[in-house]
Amino acid sequence: MRDQETYVPFTDDELEATTGEFELSERQALRRVPGLSTELTDITEVEYRQLRLERVVLVGVWTEGTQTDAENSLTELAQLAETAGSQVLEGLIQRRSRPDPATYIGRGKVDDLGAVVLASGADTVICDGELSPSQLRNLEQRTKVKVVDRTALILDIFAQHAKSKEGRAQVELAQLEYLLPRLRGWGETLSRQTGGSGRGGGAGGGVGVRGPGETKLETDRRRIRHRISRLRREIKAMRTVRQTKRARRSRNAVPAVAIAGYTNAGKSSLLNRLTGAGVLVENALFATLDPTTRKATAPDGRIYTLSDTVGFVRHLPHQIVEAFRSTLEEVAESDLVVHVVDGTHPDPEEQVRAVREVLAEVGADRLPELLVVNKTDAADEETLLRLKRLWPDAVFASARSGRGIDEVRAAIETRLPSPAVEVRAVLPYDRGALVARVHRQGEVLSSAHLPEGTMLHVRVSEALAAELAPFATDEGRVAAAAR
């Protein structure tokens, strides 16, 4: 997480570099080199790693809902902090009608927070909400430690997990858009050029510093805006490539299925079970940022694609939704959304609500949805019975054990869009390529081999039906051939 206590100007090289070059596991997996230590007492690798973890105190404001809702939100914030590589020491919640506009929590409670920070030895405070620049500044001045909000924490996790060029560009764009209004300096230390009339004297700054009056802060803002413009152009070009691939699949009439859901609900595990994709599976939040698409085949021969997408979370930062819009369009342009829910979570209904809220932002709420309750092998029976009453059309499965996966696959295939036009045709044997396309793109109801060619009874798209029209035959002949 970027240190918000001091302000360090950006260099051009720093602005060119993409963020998040190392995975969380690589950041934490310290390996000691023997013979270099000058300490009198040797320590283990685990002890060393614990010493370097950021020690954080969590703070939340409970404005609505029940106390359980507030505690669940803070528990999720703790998981986010641990995923980012921090050690959670304390968690504090204050009941208020709305967050304080100056300090997020009540002014009197800030002193209590400072005492907790001092007593626990924490070096960071993480707030369960998005703070304004003034709230960040006031809290840091009062607590004397770095203050981070929920948005910056999620952006930090995204930066650690992004792998592809597009993913890194999207994360960097989101981080810079978040950082731009929060840049700040301390007093006159950032003053580079004073401007003025050219007269001498102490107020003017003297020879060599008179000019347009741009400060270091303004310079960095200009550089960040320039970098944001470049990133937007790069992401737009990548978006064009993605749209071209989708258009090619649409021309080939290949149905698309998107796997969406809350972070760490088991989407990648489900994709691996359904297709053998071999996608990285990790028990961590936002382990998957780069979408993965794999091909699958239904029992009737229809080919469709399954895409794993980035996970969602409650109060997902607006910067993330905007930066990842080109990736989230994979969901919006699909024919079916497989919505994966963690059956072991204390509040799965809130997870479903949060996911549907983000899907609505990208226009995917109009699509057919298949609800899959995952991790049933770890959930208790009482919870499963309650969820079955709540979602009677959902499919219950376990991607880890494989239980219910056949039911998930069958439910997906029954919801795939069926070709609209039913055609009976006899294709000459020299039109084998067209027969192959019919099998690949359509639904073959029956087939037979006649002396003059291959007789097919199929359901296909309108475009393919037009190509089959010259070879169409009557229903009686198909029935006779079938006998």
C-alpha positions in Angstrom: 0.0 0.0 0.0 1.3 3.5 -0.9 2.6 5.3 2.1 0.2 8.2 2.8 2.3 9.8 5.6 4.8 11.5 3.3 4.7 12.6 -0.3 7.3 11.5 -2.7 7.2 13.0 -6.2 6.9 10.6 -9.1 9.7 10.2 -11.6 9.0 9.5 -15.3 10.4 5.9 -14.9 8.1 5.3 -11.9 5.1 6.4 -13.8 6.0 4.2 -16.8 6.4 1.1 -14.6 3.3 -1.0 -14.1 2.3 -1.9 -10.6 1.9 -5.3 -9.0 4.8 -7.2 -10.5 5.1 -9.7 -7.7 2.5 -12.2 -6.5 1.5 -12.2 -2.9 3.2 -15.6 -2.4 6.4 -14.2 -3.9 6.3 -11.1 -1.7 5.8 -13.2 1.5 8.1 -16.1 0.7 11.4 -14.8 2.0 14.4 -17.1 1.6 17.3 -16.6 3.8 20.8 -16.6 2.4 23.2 -18.3 4.9 26.3 -16.5 6.0 25.0 -13.0 5.6 23.3 -12.4 8.9 25.2 -10.2 11.4 22.6 -10.7 14.2 23.7 -12.4 17.4 20.5 -14.4 17.6 19.3 -16.3 14.5 15.6 -16.5 13.8 13.5 -18.7 11.6 12.0 -17.7 8.2 8.5 -17.8 9.7 9.6 -15.4 12.5 11.3 -13.1 10.0 8.1 -13.0 7.9 6.0 -12.2 10.9 8.3 -9.3 11.8 8.0 -7.7 8.4 4.2 -7.9 8.2 2.3 -4.6 8.4 0.5 -4.4 11.7 -3.0 -3.0 11.2 -6.0 -1.9 13.2 -9.4 -2.1 11.5 -12.1 0.6 11.9 -15.7 0.5 10.7 -18.7 2.7 11.0 -22.0 0.9 11.4 -24.7 3.0 9.8 -27.4 0.5 8.8 -28.4 -3.1 9.1 -27.8 -5.3 12.1 -24.8 -5.7 14.3 -24.1 -9.0 12.5 -24.0 -7.3 9.2 -21.4 -4.8 10.6 -19.3 -7.6 12.1 -19.4 -9.6 8.8 -18.2 -6.5 6.9 -15.3 -6.0 9.3 -14.5 -9.7 9.1 -14.3 -9.4 5.3 -12.0 -6.3 5.7 -9.7 -8.5 7.9 -9.5 -11.1 5.2 -8.7 -8.4 2.6 -6.0 -7.0 4.9 -4.5 -10.5 5.4 -4.6 -11.1 1.6 -2.7 -7.9 1.2 0.0 -9.1 3.5 -0.9 -7.5 6.8 -1.3 -8.7 10.4 -4.7 -7.7 11.9 -4.3 -6.7 15.6 -7.7 -5.1 16.5 -11.1 -4.4 15.0 -13.2 -1.5 16.1 -16.8 -0.6 15.1 -18.7 2.6 15.9 -22.5 3.0 15.7 -23.4 6.2 13.9 -26.1 7.5 11.6 -23.5 8.5 9.1 -19.6 8.7 9.0 -18.2 11.9 10.4 -17.3 14.2 7.4 -14.0 15.3 9.0 -12.6 12.2 10.6 -14.9 9.2 9.5 -15.4 8.2 13.1 -16.5 10.6 15.8 -13.9 13.2 16.9 -13.8 11.9 20.4 -13.4 8.3 19.1 -10.3 9.3 17.2 -8.4 9.7 20.5 -9.6 6.2 21.5 -8.3 4.9 18.2 -5.0 6.6 18.8 -4.7 4.9 22.2 -5.4 1.5 20.6 -2.8 2.1 17.9 -0.2 3.1 20.5 -1.0 0.2 22.8 -1.0 -2.4 20.1 2.1 -1.1 18.2 0.2 -0.8 14.9 1.7 1.1 12.0 -1.5 1.3 9.9 -5.2 2.0 10.3 -7.6 0.5 7.7 -11.1 2.0 7.5 -14.0 0.0 6.2 -15.2 2.6 3.6 -13.9 5.1 1.1 -12.4 8.1 2.8 -12.2 11.6 1.4 -8.8 13.3 1.1 -9.6 15.5 4.1 -10.7 12.5 6.2 -7.4 10.7 5.4 -5.3 13.7 6.3 -7.1 14.4 9.5 -7.0 10.8 10.7 -3.3 10.5 9.9 -2.5 13.8 11.8 -4.4 12.6 14.8 -3.3 9.0 15.0 0.3 9.6 13.7 0.2 6.4 11.6 -0.6 5.7 8.0 -4.4 5.5 7.2 -5.7 3.4 4.3 -9.3 3.0 3.2 -11.1 0.0 1.8 -10.7 1.2 -1.8 -6.9 1.5 -1.5 -6.7 -1.9 0.1 -8.6 -3.6 -2.7 -6.5 -1.8 -5.3 -3.3 -3.0 -3.5 -4.5 -6.6 -3.7 -5.4 -6.2 -7.4 -1.9 -4.8 -8.0 -0.3 -7.9 -6.4 -2.4 -10.4 -8.4 -2.6 -8.9 -11.9 -0.5 -10.9 -14.3 -1.5 -10.1 -17.9 -0.6 -6.9 -19.7 -4.2 -5.9 -19.8 -4.8 -6.7 -16.1 -1.7 -4.7 -15.0 -2.8 -1.7 -17.1 -6.4 -1.8 -15.7 -5.1 -2.0 -12.1 -2.6 0.9 -12.7 -5.4 3.0 -14.2 -7.6 2.4 -11.2 -4.8 3.2 -8.8 -3.9 6.5 -10.5 -7.5 7.6 -10.8 -7.9 7.0 -7.0 -4.6 8.6 -6.2 -5.0 11.8 -8.3 -7.4 13.7 -6.0 -5.5 12.5 -2.9 -2.0 13.8 -3.8 -0.8 16.3 -1.2 2.4 17.8 0.1 3.5 19.4 3.3 3.7 23.2 3.4 6.3 24.9 1.2 8.5 21.9 0.8 7.0 21.1 -2.6 7.4 24.7 -4.0 9.6 24.5 -7.1 8.9 27.8 -8.9 7.5 30.9 -7.3 6.5 32.9 -10.4 6.4 36.7 -10.2 7.2 39.8 -12.0 10.9 39.3 -12.4 11.8 41.8 -9.6 14.5 40.9 -7.2 13.9 40.3 -3.5 13.3 37.4 -1.2 9.6 37.1 -2.1 10.4 36.5 -5.7 12.8 33.6 -5.1 15.7 35.0 -7.1 17.4 34.1 -10.3 16.6 30.6 -11.7 13.4 29.9 -9.9 11.1 32.5 -11.4 8.7 31.0 -13.9 5.1 29.8 -14.5 4.6 29.0 -10.9 4.1 25.2 -11.2 4.8 23.3 -8.0 6.1 19.7 -7.7 2.5 18.7 -6.7 1.1 20.2 -9.9 3.8 18.6 -12.0 3.0 15.2 -10.6 -0.7 15.7 -11.2 0.1 16.6 -14.8 2.3 13.5 -15.3 -0.4 11.3 -13.7 -3.0 12.7 -16.0 -0.7 12.1 -19.0 -0.2 8.5 -17.8 -3.9 8.0 -17.3 -4.6 9.1 -20.9 -2.0 6.6 -22.2 -3.4 3.8 -20.2 -6.9 4.5 -21.4 -5.7 4.4 -25.0 -3.9 1.1 -24.4 -6.9 -0.5 -22.7 -9.1 0.7 -25.5 -6.9 -1.1 -28.0 -7.0 -4.3 -26.0 -10.7 -3.9 -25.8 -10.9 -3.9 -29.6 -9.0 -7.2 -29.7 -11.4 -8.7 -27.1 -14.4 -7.5 -29.2 -12.9 -9.0 -32.3 -12.6 -12.4 -30.6 -16.2 -12.2 -29.4 -17.4 -11.2 -32.8 -15.7 -14.3 -34.3 -17.4 -16.5 -31.7 -20.7 -14.9 -32.5 -20.3 -15.5 -36.3 -19.6 -19.1 -35.5 -22.7 -19.2 -33.3 -20.7 -20.5 -30.3 -22.7 -19.8 -27.1 -20.8 -18.1 -24.3 -21.2 -18.9 -20.6 -19.6 -16.6 -18.0 -18.8 -17.8 -14.4 -19.3 -14.9 -12.1 -19.6 -14.5 -8.3 -18.2 -13.2 -5.1 -14.4 -13.4 -4.6 -13.2 -16.7 -3.3 -16.5 -18.4 -4.0 -14.8 -21.1 -6.0 -15.3 -19.9 -9.6 -11.8 -21.1 -10.8 -12.3 -24.5 -9.1 -15.6 -24.9 -10.9 -14.1 -24.0 -14.2 -11.3 -26.6 -13.6 -13.9 -29.3 -12.8 -16.1 -28.5 -15.8 -13.3 -28.2 -18.4 -10.0 -29.4 -16.9 -8.7 -25.8 -17.5 -5.9 -26.0 -14.9 -6.5 -22.5 -13.7 -4.6 -21.4 -10.5 -6.8 -22.0 -7.5 -5.9 -20.3 -4.2 -7.7 -19.7 -1.0 -7.3 -16.0 -1.2 -9.5 -13.0 -2.2 -9.1 -11.8 -5.8 -6.7 -14.7 -6.7 -8.1 -14.5 -10.3 -8.0 -11.1 -12.1 -7.3 -12.2 -15.7 -10.2 -13.9 -17.4 -9.8 -17.5 -18.7 -11.9 -18.9 -21.5 -12.1 -22.6 -22.2 -14.1 -24.7 -24.7 -16.7 -27.3 -23.7 -18.8 -29.7 -25.6 -22.4 -30.7 -24.8 -23.6 -34.4 -25.2 -25.5 -33.4 -28.4 -22.3 -32.1 -29.9 -22.8 -28.4 -29.4 -19.7 -26.4 -28.6 -19.8 -23.6 -26.1 -17.3 -21.5 -24.1 -16.9 -21.1 -20.3 -15.1 -18.0 -19.0 -13.8 -17.4 -15.5 -14.1 -13.8 -14.5 -12.8 -11.5 -11.8 -14.5 -11.9 -8.4 -16.8 -9.2 -6.9 -17.0 -7.9 -3.4 -19.4 -5.6 -1.5 -18.7 -1.9 -2.1 -16.4 -2.8 -5.1 -14.6 0.5 -5.8 -16.0 2.4 -8.7 -12.5 2.8 -10.2 -12.2 -1.0 -10.4 -15.5 -1.4 -12.2 -14.6 1.3 -14.7 -11.0 0.1 -15.3 -12.1 -3.5 -15.7 -15.1 -2.6 -17.8 -13.6 -4.2 -20.9 -13.0 -7.5 -18.9 -16.5 -7.4 -17.4 -18.0 -7.1 -20.8 -17.2 -10.8 -21.2 -20.0 -11.3 -18.7 -22.3 -8.8 -20.3 -21.9 -10.3 -23.8 -22.4 -13.9 -22.7 -25.6 -16.0 -23.2 -25.7 -17.3 -19.6 -24.3 -16.3 -16.3 -23.3 -19.0 -13.9 -23.5 -17.2 -10.5 -21.3 -19.1 -8.0 -22.2 -18.6 -4.3 -20.1 -19.7 -1.3 -22.4 -22.0 0.7 -20.1 -21.7 3.8 -20.2 -17.9 4.0 -22.1 -16.4 7.0 -24.2 -14.1 4.8 -24.5 -15.6 1.3 -27.6 -13.5 0.6 -25.5 -10.3 0.9 -22.9 -11.8 -1.5 -25.6 -12.5 -4.1 -27.0 -9.0 -3.7 -23.5 -7.4 -4.1 -22.7 -9.5 -7.2 -26.0 -8.7 -8.9 -25.4 -5.0 -8.1 -22.1 -5.1 -10.1 -23.7 -7.1 -12.9 -26.3 -4.4 -13.2 -23.6 -1.8 -13.6 -22.2 -3.5 -16.7 -25.6 -4.4 -18.2 -25.4 -8.1 -17.4 -28.5 -8.2 -15.1 -30.8 -8.9 -18.1 -29.1 -12.2 -18.9 -30.3 -15.7 -17.8 -28.7 -16.7 -14.5 -27.9 -20.1 -13.1 -27.3 -20.0 -9.4 -24.7 -22.5 -8.2 -24.2 -22.9 -4.4 -20.6 -24.2 -4.0 -18.6 -25.7 -1.1 -21.6 -27.9 0.0 -19.1 -30.4 1.4 -18.0 -27.8 4.0 -21.5 -26.3 4.8 -23.7 -27.6 7.5 -27.1 -29.2 6.7 -29.2 -26.5 8.3 -27.6 -23.8 6.2 -28.1 -25.9 3.0 -31.8 -26.5 3.8 -32.3 -22.8 4.4 -30.6 -21.9 1.1 -32.6 -24.5 -0.8 -35.8 -22.9 0.5 -34.5 -19.5 -0.5 -33.2 -20.5 -4.0 -35.3 -23.5 -5.1 -33.9 -23.4 -8.7 -30.2 -23.3 -7.6 -27.9 -26.2 -8.1 -25.9 -27.4 -5.1 -22.4 -28.7 -5.7 -18.8 -28.9 -4.5 -16.0 -28.1 -6.9 -13.5 -29.6 -4.5 -15.1 -33.0 -4.1 -16.8 -33.1 -7.4 -20.3 -33.7 -5.9 -23.1 -32.2 -8.0 -20.8 -31.2 -10.9 -22.7 -33.4 -13.3 -25.9 -31.6 -12.3 -24.2 -28.2 -12.9 -23.1 -29.3 -16.3 -26.5 -30.5 -17.2 -28.2 -27.3 -15.9 -25.8 -25.2 -18.0 -26.4 -27.3 -21.2 -30.2 -27.1 -20.8 -30.0 -23.3 -20.5 -27.8 -22.9 -23.6 -29.6 -21.0 -26.4 -30.9 -23.6 -28.9 -30.7 -22.8 -32.6 -34.0 -21.3 -33.8 -34.7 -22.9 -37.2 -35.5 -26.6 -37.7 -34.3 -28.0 -41.1 -34.5 -31.3 -42.9 -32.0 -31.6 -45.7 -30.0 -34.1 -47.8 -26.4 -32.9 -48.3 -24.3 -34.5 -51.1 -21.2 -36.3 -50.0 -18.9 -33.7 -51.5 -20.3 -31.1 -49.0 -18.6 -32.7 -46.0 -17.4 -29.3 -44.8 -21.0 -28.1 -44.5 -22.0 -31.2 -42.7 -19.2 -30.6 -40.2 -20.4 -27.0 -39.6 -23.9 -28.2 -39.0 -22.6 -30.6 -36.3 -20.4 -28.0 -34.8 -22.8 -25.0 -34.8 -26.3 -26.7 -34.7 -28.2 -29.3 -32.8 -28.4 -32.6 -34.8 -31.7 -34.3 -34.0 -31.1 -37.3 -36.4 -29.0 -38.3 -39.3 -28.9 -41.0 -41.9 -26.8 -42.0 -44.9 -28.6 -42.3 -48.3 -27.2 -43.1 -51.7 -27.3 -39.4 -52.7 -25.9 -38.0 -49.5 -26.2 -37.4 -45.8 -29.8 -36.8 -44.5 -29.9 -34.4 -41.5 -32.7 -33.3 -39.2 -31.2 -30.3 -37.4 -31.9 -27.1 -35.5 -29.6 -24.3 -36.7 -29.3 -20.5 -36.8 -31.1 -18.5 -39.5 -27.9 -17.9 -41.4 -27.0 -21.6 -41.5 -30.6 -22.5 -42.4 -30.3 -20.3 -45.5 -27.2 -22.2 -46.6 -29.1 -25.5 -46.1 -32.2 -24.3 -48.0 -31.1 -25.6 -51.5 -30.8 -29.1 -50.0 -34.0 -29.1 -48.0 -36.3 -32.2 -48.3 -39.8 -33.1 -47.0 -40.6 -34.5 -43.6 -41.9 -37.9 -45.0 -38.6 -38.7 -46.6 -36.8 -38.1 -43.4 -39.2 -40.3 -41.5 -38.8 -43.1 -44.1 -35.0 -42.9 -43.9 -35.2 -43.1 -40.1 -37.1 -46.3 -40.3 
